[in-house]
Amino acid sequence: MSVSGLCQICESRPAQQRCPNCGTLACDVHYDDELGLCADCAAQAQPGQRDDVDINRF
């Protein structure tokens, strides 16, 4: 899928993916390939189990 624009989570890196759950554009850092979700949706999908996903990490 081709997306263009900045990551809507960190607002600093180019977006590489669009979250199929919420539509957020996300960079590779803020997209969980294993779950196929942006970091925000991944954290909500598995609360307490995704401590390694830091949505504020740049």
C-alpha positions in Angstrom: 0.0 0.0 0.0 1.4 3.4 -0.9 0.9 6.1 1.6 2.3 9.6 1.8 2.6 12.1 4.5 4.0 12.2 8.0 3.4 9.7 10.8 0.3 10.9 12.7 1.7 9.6 15.9 5.2 11.1 16.1 4.6 13.7 13.4 8.3 13.6 12.4 8.9 10.5 10.3 7.5 9.6 6.9 4.5 7.3 7.1 5.0 3.8 5.7 1.7 2.2 6.7 -2.0 3.0 7.3 -3.6 1.3 10.3 -6.6 -0.8 9.0 -8.3 -0.3 12.4 -8.3 3.5 12.7 -6.8 4.8 9.5 -3.8 6.5 11.2 -0.8 6.9 9.0 2.2 5.5 10.9 6.0 5.2 10.4 7.8 1.9 10.8 8.6 2.7 14.4 4.9 3.3 15.3 3.4 0.4 13.3 3.3 -3.1 14.8 3.9 -5.5 11.8 3.1 -8.5 13.9 -0.4 -7.2 14.8 -0.8 -5.2 11.6 -1.9 -2.1 13.7 -0.5 1.3 14.6 1.1 1.5 18.0 -2.0 3.1 19.6 -4.3 0.3 18.4 -1.7 -2.3 19.2 -1.5 -1.1 22.8 -5.3 -1.2 23.1 -5.6 -4.6 21.5 -3.2 -6.1 24.1 -3.3 -3.9 27.2 -0.4 -4.7 29.6 1.3 -7.0 27.2 2.8 -4.4 24.8 5.3 -2.7 27.1 7.9 -2.7 24.3 5.7 -0.4 22.2 6.5 3.2 23.1 4.1 5.5 21.2 6.2 8.5 22.2 9.5 7.1 20.9 11.0 9.0 18.0 
